[in-house]
């Protein structure tokens, strides 16, 4: 198990940017595929981004592709999510998650992830 702590959420106007951070304790993140997910009220948790252990491969759903960028710093056990051109529909609680290195995890299957942070709220006003 690895403990994850997200930070960086907040309130931003549409068109603005935010950068989310995910820090891990106890174990090195380099052993894991890392992902970001989000959940809006009344909706299921959905995939936002994932990154391979080395950081060379990333995946995004069409809803955020070209606007969001996931990156990792294995030396500092940190994962980032840069969010640009934010829209009101991006409003949600954002979760960082860690998974064993599988293709299905990298492609965004939330069922592969068994380590989750507590979430950070992102609110985009119109």
FENRA-V835475 format. One line per field, one symbol per residue. ss: DSSP state (@ for helix, = for strand, . for the rest). A space follows every 10 residues. Layout:
ss = ???
This chain:
ss = ..=====..= ===....=== =====...@@ @.=======. .....===== =......=== .......=== ===@@@.=== ===....@@@ .========. ..@@@@...@ @@====...= =====.
